[in-house]
Amino acid sequence: MAKIKPAAFITEIKNNIAEKDAVKANIVLSHIAEMKLSVQKEALDLFWQSPPEFAIPLLAAVLDKFPYLSSSFPDLKERLVARVLEAPAVFLELLQDTNSDSREFLIELAGEIGLDDAFHVLMAILINEEDHDLLEKVVIALGEIGDSGAAANISELLYTEDDSLVAAAIKALGQLGSATAIHRLSEKLGHKQELDFAILDVFFKVQSQEAIKKLNNTLTSHHAHIRSAGKERLVSLGSKALPVLTENLLQGDPDLLIHTLNVMGDMGDEGAIPAIKKLIHNQPRDGNVRFAAYETLGRLPLTKGAYVLAAGLNDPVDNVRSAAAIAIDSNYNEILAAGLKNMVRIKDSEALDLVRTIISTQSGTIFLDLLEIDFFRQYALEYLAEKAHVEVRDYFIELLEKNDFKKEATELVGGQKEVVESVETAKKRVVAIDDSKMILGIFRSMLHALGYEPFIFLEPEAAVEEIKKMRPDAVLTDLNMPGITGIEVTRRIRETFSKDELPVIMVTTQNENQDNEAAKAAGVNEIIHKPFTKEDIGKALARYLK
């Protein structure tokens, strides 16, 4: 067709409207882009004033073909919506027309409007249509309309091989937010990592009781990445998640208890304290549970009942005593001070263990308070000068100087020089990765005592990058960490180093077959279960470091 002049363009449109000739009007409108703005506006106004059965399909076709017109005429889409709401039957008839070139646009529009009347038409398309691109738009529209009756049919799409369609189904089910939708999403977990994260994001966004329970269930997942991501979202929920987490502490599963305590510690909500104190009072058998309980209390504002922490100093497991010491240091009071001073004055092996624990955990408040006791001062300074890691020693030198213990600080500096001169410099280097500062402190002291040079990392991402640069002699890594798990850390290390070139030892509270298999597949040399001792770490490293 030859180029149409503006006057003829408008005249033709008027004739088409008068004759209700939609076919010709559609042909003429295909040239609207050739017209200047004033002519475009005049033409669109004419359609706006025409009957809805004529205006709706043509305005939809124009917006579908020339979406930029919405920028030139911001009220154009609003006008179309107004006509749709004025005559929904016309819109629904058009929506069912399988020959309409604007069908995808109409489906999207139904969703944007939230048109309840379109629900049954869209459901029919969902059931009968096979084109994935069209189905994706239908699913999104149904999610926006929000009728929970669509949940069952949309859920079936979670198991297609088209990830885009699956992602649309996940989003739509999240918008529905019904118990059925949440349940179906939880059944999908564990198939693909990216989709797992999208589902967990839905649970976090919905925040219904059902969604929070499903997030809580991730703590017992067989997949490390699901546990880690679930914990992060539970922490972000804060007090909303506390009731279900508190119920977890009544269960007997050690892994569930540990993960729950970790979440409570990261959350920092003092509402968790009574339940944790009750757990400690019941004296759980598993040392990892006791460790996690004391570690968590050390991170919470324990304003009352801090005396419960004292029992941890007599625990048979070294790591538990360390956790209790740090918790006491954070909540130090006169009652706790009196108890510790009595323990030190006995001058037995338990007193010596207590001194070493206070030093290795850098419990500065306790340390300063116990300096008045001759036995403590003498043994602590000797241990710091002769056996402590240099970073630990430097911490206490600075602490002493700041608190006017100049003489003791000077003695340590002098002792440090003598020790440094006698120590061999060529130590094997071992990297330790864990999201617990306390565990890292324990690793540092143990590795130093075993004769290795420790390098500790709280952030696994940073650890992987540094490992590739420095090439240590061995790596110790936790399994459950935020961001990336120990399994993923190992995979990334294996991109550069083989199992023979760089041994990786996973140290974890978990003993899941699926975790163990995934760790071995990623390239882990060995798995050690917490609570570990210096001897456990020493024997494992000796197997690989000659």
VEXBADO-753675 format. One record per residue (C-alpha): x, y, z. Coordinates in steps of 0.25 Angstrom, whole numbers, padded with zeros to 4 digits, always signed. Each point is the difference from the previous one (the first is absolute). Example, Ala and Ser with C-alpha at 12.3 -4.5 7.8 and 13.67 -1.06 7.14 Angstrom:
<pts>
+0049-0018+0031/+0006+0014-0002/
</pts>
This chain:
<pts>
+0000+0000+0000/+0005+0014-0004/+0003+0010+0012/-0013+0005+0006/-0001+0015+0002/-0005+0004+0014/-0013+0006-0005/-0003-0013-0007/+0004-0008+0011/-0010+0006+0010/-0011+0000-0011/+0002-0015-0002/+0000-0003+0015/-0013+0008+0001/-0006-0008-0011/+0004-0013+0006/-0006+0003+0013/-0013+0005-0006/+0000-0013-0009/+0005-0009+0012/+0010-0005-0009/+0011-0006+0009/+0008-0006-0011/+0002+0013-0007/+0002+0008+0013/+0011-0010+0004/+0007+0002-0014/-0001+0015+0001/+0006-0001+0015/+0012-0007-0005/+0005+0013-0006/-0002+0008+0013/+0015+0000+0003/+0001+0009-0013/-0008+0011+0006/+0004+0011+0009/-0004+0000+0014/-0012+0010-0002/-0006-0009-0010/+0003-0013+0008/-0008+0006+0012/-0012+0004-0009/-0001-0014-0006/+0001-0006+0014/-0010+0009+0006/-0010-0004-0012/+0002-0015+0005/-0002+0004+0014/-0013+0006-0003/-0005-0012-0008/-0008-0012+0005/+0008-0010+0009/-0002-0012-0009/+0007+0009-0011/+0010+0007+0009/+0006-0011+0009/+0005-0009-0011/+0006+0011-0008/+0006+0008+0012/+0006-0013+0005/+0006-0003-0014/+0006+0014-0001/+0007-0001+0014/+0005-0014-0003/+0006+0004-0013/+0005+0014+0004/+0003-0001+0015/+0008+0013+0000/-0014+0007-0002/-0002-0002+0015/+0012+0010+0003/-0006+0010-0010/-0014-0001+0005/+0001-0005+0015/-0015+0000+0002/-0002-0009-0012/+0001-0014+0007/-0009+0006+0011/-0010+0003-0010/+0001-0014-0006/-0002-0005+0015/-0012+0009+0002/-0007-0006-0013/+0003-0014+0005/-0006+0002+0013/-0012+0007-0007/-0002-0012-0009/+0007-0013+0006/-0008-0009-0008/+0006+0006-0013/+0014-0002+0006/-0002-0014+0004/-0005-0004-0014/+0012+0006-0006/+0009-0007+0010/-0006-0013-0004/+0003+0002-0015/+0011-0009-0004/+0002+0008-0013/+0003+0013+0007/+0014+0006-0003/-0001+0007+0013/-0003-0012+0009/+0013+0001+0008/-0003+0015+0003/-0014-0003+0004/+0004-0011+0010/+0011+0010+0006/-0011+0011+0001/-0009-0010+0007/+0010-0002+0011/+0004+0014+0001/-0014+0004+0002/-0002-0011+0010/-0013-0004-0008/-0007-0010+0008/-0010-0003-0012/+0012-0004-0008/+0003-0012+0010/-0008-0011-0007/+0005+0004-0014/+0014+0000+0004/-0001-0013+0007/-0006-0006-0012/+0012+0005-0008/+0009-0006+0011/-0006-0014-0001/-0001+0000-0016/+0012+0008-0005/+0013-0006-0003/+0009+0012-0004/+0009+0002+0012/+0002+0015-0003/-0015+0002+0000/-0002-0009+0012/+0011+0009+0008/-0008+0012-0002/-0013-0007+0004/+0007-0005+0013/+0005+0014+0003/-0014+0006-0003/-0007-0010+0009/+0010+0003+0011/-0003+0015-0001/-0015-0003+0001/+0003-0008+0012/-0012-0011+0000/+0005-0011+0009/-0008-0010-0009/+0012+0001-0010/+0010-0006+0009/-0002-0015-0003/+0001+0002-0016/+0012+0010+0002/+0007-0010+0009/+0000-0010-0012/+0009+0009-0007/+0011-0001+0011/+0005-0013-0007/+0001+0005-0014/+0014+0000-0006/-0001+0015-0004/+0006+0008+0012/-0006+0013-0005/-0014-0006+0001/+0004-0007+0014/+0005+0014+0005/-0013+0006-0005/-0008-0010+0008/+0008+0002+0012/-0002+0015+0000/-0015-0002-0003/-0002-0010+0012/+0007+0010+0009/-0010+0010-0004/-0011-0009+0003/+0006-0003+0013/-0010-0011+0004/+0003-0012+0009/-0001-0009-0013/+0009+0009-0007/+0011+0001+0011/-0001-0015+0002/+0002-0003-0015/+0012+0009-0001/+0006-0007+0012/-0001-0013-0007/+0008+0005-0012/+0012+0004+0009/+0013-0008-0003/-0001-0001-0015/+0008+0012-0004/+0008+0010+0008/-0005+0013-0007/-0014-0005+0001/+0002-0004+0014/+0004+0014+0004/-0012+0006-0008/-0009-0008+0008/+0006+0003+0013/-0001+0015-0004/-0015-0002-0002/-0001-0006+0014/+0007+0012+0006/-0009+0010-0008/-0013-0007+0004/+0003-0001+0015/-0013-0008+0003/+0001-0010+0011/+0000-0011-0011/+0012+0007-0007/+0008+0002+0013/-0002-0015+0004/+0005-0004-0014/+0012+0009+0002/+0002-0006+0013/+0000-0014-0006/+0012+0004-0009/+0009-0002+0013/-0002-0015-0001/+0002+0000-0015/+0010-0011-0006/+0005+0011-0009/+0011+0010+0006/-0004+0011-0009/-0014+0000+0004/+0003-0001+0015/+0010+0012-0002/-0010+0009-0008/-0012-0004+0009/+0008+0004+0012/+0003+0014-0006/-0014+0003-0003/-0005-0005+0014/+0010+0010+0006/-0005+0011-0009/-0014-0003+0005/+0004+0003+0014/-0010-0001+0011/-0011-0006-0009/+0008-0013-0001/+0003-0001+0015/-0013-0008+0004/+0003-0011-0010/+0015+0000+0003/-0003-0001+0015/-0008-0012-0002/+0012-0006-0007/+0008+0000+0013/-0010-0010+0005/+0004-0010-0010/+0011-0011+0001/+0007+0001-0013/+0014+0006+0003/+0001+0006-0014/-0013+0007+0001/+0004+0005+0013/+0013+0005-0004/-0005+0007-0013/-0011+0007+0008/+0009+0005+0011/+0009+0006-0011/-0012+0007-0006/-0004+0005+0014/+0014+0005+0002/+0001+0007-0014/-0014+0006+0003/+0004+0006+0013/-0014+0000+0006/+0000-0001+0015/-0013-0007+0000/+0008-0013-0003/+0007+0000+0013/-0010-0007+0009/-0001-0012-0010/+0015-0001-0001/+0002+0001+0015/-0010-0011+0001/+0007-0009-0010/+0013+0002+0007/-0007-0004+0014/-0004-0013-0007/+0015-0003-0003/-0001-0005-0014/+0009-0012-0003/+0006+0005-0013/+0012+0009+0002/-0003+0008-0012/-0013+0004+0005/+0006+0005+0013/+0010+0007-0008/-0010+0007-0009/-0009+0004+0013/+0012+0007+0007/+0004+0006-0013/-0013+0006-0002/-0002+0005+0014/+0013+0007-0002/-0006+0008-0011/-0013+0004+0007/-0002+0011+0011/-0001-0010+0012/-0004+0010+0010/-0005-0010+0010/+0004-0014+0004/+0014+0001-0005/+0004-0010+0010/-0005-0011-0009/+0012+0002-0008/+0010-0005+0011/-0004-0014-0002/+0006+0000-0014/+0014+0002+0006/+0000-0014+0006/-0005-0007-0013/+0009-0011-0004/+0001+0005-0014/+0011+0011-0003/-0008+0007-0010/-0013+0001+0009/+0009+0006+0011/+0005+0010-0010/-0014+0004-0004/-0004+0002+0015/+0012+0008+0002/-0003+0010-0011/-0015+0000+0005/+0005+0003+0014/+0009+0011-0005/-0011+0007-0007/-0009-0001+0012/+0010+0002+0011/-0006+0003+0014/+0004-0001+0015/-0006-0014+0001/+0007-0006-0012/+0013+0007+0005/-0001-0006+0014/-0002-0014-0006/+0012+0001-0010/+0009+0006+0011/-0003-0012+0009/+0003-0010-0012/+0014+0007-0002/+0004+0000+0014/-0001-0015+0001/+0012-0001-0009/-0003-0014-0006/-0001-0005-0014/-0014+0006-0002/+0006+0014+0004/+0011-0002-0010/-0010-0003-0011/-0008+0012+0004/+0012+0009-0002/+0003-0006-0013/-0015+0001-0005/+0000+0015+0005/+0012+0003-0008/-0003-0008-0013/-0014+0007+0000/+0006+0014+0002/-0010+0002+0012/+0006+0013+0003/-0010+0004+0011/+0002-0013+0008/+0015+0001-0002/+0001+0014+0006/-0008-0004+0012/+0007-0012+0003/+0014+0007+0000/-0001+0003+0014/+0002-0015+0003/+0015-0003+0001/-0002-0014-0006/-0008+0005-0012/+0009+0011-0003/+0013-0009+0001/-0006-0011-0009/-0007+0009-0010/+0012+0008-0003/+0009-0012-0001/-0010-0007-0010/-0001+0013-0008/+0015+0002-0001/+0003-0015-0003/-0012-0006-0007/-0010+0009-0005/-0002+0004-0015/+0007+0014-0003/-0014+0006-0003/-0005-0004+0013/+0012+0005+0007/-0001+0013-0007/-0014+0001+0004/+0003-0001+0015/+0012+0009+0000/-0009+0011-0006/-0011-0003+0010/+0010+0001+0012/+0006+0013-0005/-0013+0006-0002/-0004-0004+0015/+0013+0005+0006/+0006-0013+0002/+0013+0005-0006/+0010-0009+0008/-0008-0013-0005/+0000+0005-0014/+0014+0003+0000/+0003-0014+0005/-0008-0006-0011/+0007+0008-0011/+0014-0005+0005/-0005-0014+0001/-0005+0001-0014/+0013+0004-0006/+0007-0012+0007/-0010-0010-0006/-0001+0006-0014/+0015-0001-0001/+0000-0015+0003/-0012-0004-0009/+0002-0006-0014/-0006+0009-0010/-0003-0011-0011/-0013-0005+0006/-0011-0006-0009/-0011+0009-0002/-0015-0004+0003/-0012+0008-0004/-0012-0001+0009/-0014+0004-0005/-0012+0002+0009/-0012+0010+0002/+0003-0001+0015/+0010+0009+0006/+0001-0009+0012/+0003-0012-0008/+0010+0008-0008/+0007+0004+0013/+0000-0015+0004/+0006-0004-0013/+0011+0011+0001/+0004-0005+0014/+0000-0015-0004/+0008+0002-0013/+0010+0009+0007/+0002-0011+0011/+0001-0011-0011/+0012+0008-0006/-0008+0005-0012/-0001+0015-0005/-0015+0003+0000/-0008+0009-0009/-0014+0002+0004/-0012+0005-0009/-0014+0004+0005/-0004+0002-0015/+0000-0012-0009/+0000+0008-0013/+0013+0008+0005/+0006-0013+0004/-0001-0006-0013/+0006+0011-0007/+0012+0001+0010/+0002-0015-0001/+0002+0001-0015/+0011+0010+0002/+0007-0005+0012/-0001-0015-0002/+0000-0005+0014/+0004-0014+0004/-0014-0004+0005/-0014+0006+0002/-0010-0003+0011/-0014+0005-0003/-0014+0000+0006/-0012-0006-0008/-0011+0009+0004/+0003+0015-0003/-0007+0012-0006/+0002+0004-0014/+0007-0013-0004/+0001-0013+0007/+0012-0008+0002/-0003-0009-0011/+0000+0012-0010/+0013+0005+0006/+0006-0014-0003/-0005+0000-0014/+0006+0014-0002/+0013-0005+0006/+0000-0012-0009/+0000+0009-0012/+0014+0004+0003/+0006-0011+0009/-0002-0016+0000/-0002-0008+0012/+0014-0004+0000/+0005+0015-0002/-0008+0005+0011/-0008-0008+0011/-0013+0005+0004/-0006-0005+0013/-0014+0003+0003/-0004+0002+0015/-0015+0000+0003/-0011-0003+0010/-0008-0007-0011/+0001-0015-0003/-0010-0001-0012/+0003-0010-0011/-0004+0010-0010/+0009+0011+0005/+0012-0010+0001/-0002-0005-0014/-0001+0014-0005/+0012+0004+0007/+0008-0012-0005/-0005+0003-0014/+0005+0014+0001/+0014-0005+0004/+0001+0000+0015/+0011-0009+0005/-0006-0003+0013/-0012+0003+0010/+0002+0003+0015/-0012+0002+0009/-0001+0010+0011/+0003+0001+0011/+0014-0002-0004/+0013+0000+0009/+0014+0004-0003/+0003-0014-0002/-0011-0002-0010/+0005+0011-0009/+0015-0004+0002/-0002-0014-0004/-0008+0004-0012/+0010+0010-0005/+0011-0010+0003/-0006-0009-0010/+0002+0010-0012/+0012+0009+0005/+0013-0008+0001/
</pts>
